[in-house]
């Protein structure tokens, strides 16, 4: 049985990871370089290496993946009347980060296309390696840039209307 303290610790970790991800999204939009996402991923990897030495994944990466997938799912639902959303977001990534990064983000873009597509993106984790999470950050950044004029508050408003990321975990 999970106690209140454990639930609070998971919620605090989810909030810390969400904050790091929001900063990475905002920095990607502002600086228009892929490295801000990669720096955030490096922090998750560092946390996971200390929590689970020798493991290729860990709780920080899992919470980051869940958070980013959730944001993209919320955006997908909000933008359901915009069938061109994936193309527009990928175009933003290409224009601002480069063709190479658009090509990488295309592997994880199905999460922005459909609920069924969200389930298939994890099959690309091994191929993308450390860029798996980075592609999700680039997609969120592109979505916020294209549909909210880069205002991270839009993402926070989407997030505020949904249940916490930890609600389905415990």
ABEGO torsion letter per residue (X at the ends): XBBAAAAAAAAAAAAAAAAAAAAAAAAAAAAGBAAAAAAAAAAAAAAAAAABBGBABBAAAAAAAAAAAAAAAAAAAAAAABAAAAAAAAAAAAAAAEAAAAAAAAAAAAAAABAAAAAAAAAAAAAAEAAAAAAAAAAAAAAAAAAAGGBAAAAAAAAAABBBAAAAAX
